Amino acid sequence: MRTGSPGHLKTFDYLGPRRYSLTFCTFNRTELFVTAERVDLVSGQIVRAADEEGGQIVVYTFMPDHAHVLIQMKRDTSDCLRFISRAKQYSGYHYKQKFGHRLWQRYGYERVFRDDEDSFVVARYILNNPIRKGLVTSPEDYPFSGSQKFTVKQILEGVQMMT
């Protein structure tokens, strides 16, 4: 289990149309994301928060003890810190109501994309997490990955065309 607070960038405002790679870990790194019922509940609340904040989930993967989210914020008023707060609050509340225990660790990890960085490279990395952990042999076989914008196949083909 990782400890401490990675914190947010002190001199960065997290506002506007930017892209972020986020990782949220489950409380005590407990393997909670092992059924569609749990993943669907949490992903639905994360999408809700993204919609409210003017964001779109480019890709997500729910590993057993953490979730990866690549989000594109689209509006000048989009606030990624507010998205993170809402996503964890909404999903954590509904998860606890349904399953009776805490969902998230307090802190997560984030990476802000530079304007010239290619989202598809990071998206492919996220989709390949289950392969690296030995859960599946193909990203298309993993049931807890997806996107609001693309199919898994489209993301993988996009990366292959750009590399």
Number of C-alpha atoms within 10 A of each C-alpha: 9 10 9 7 10 11 10 15 11 6 6 8 11 19 16 17 16 20 24 21 21 17 19 23 24 24 18 14 16 14 13 16 20 14 11 11 9 14 21 13 15 24 22 14 21 22 20 18 23 24 14 14 21 19 24 21 22 23 27 24 26 27 23 19 18 21 22 22 24 26 24 23 26 17 14 11 13 21 21 26 14 15 23 18 11 19 22 21 17 16 22 20 17 15 20 12 11 11 10 10 12 14 27 21 17 13 19 19 14 20 13 16 16 11 9 6 11 12 23 21 16 17 24 19 14 22 25 20 19 23 14 11 10 9 14 15 13 12 22 16 13 20 15 22 25 23 19 12 12 13 15 21 12 12 22 20 13 16 18 12 8 9 7
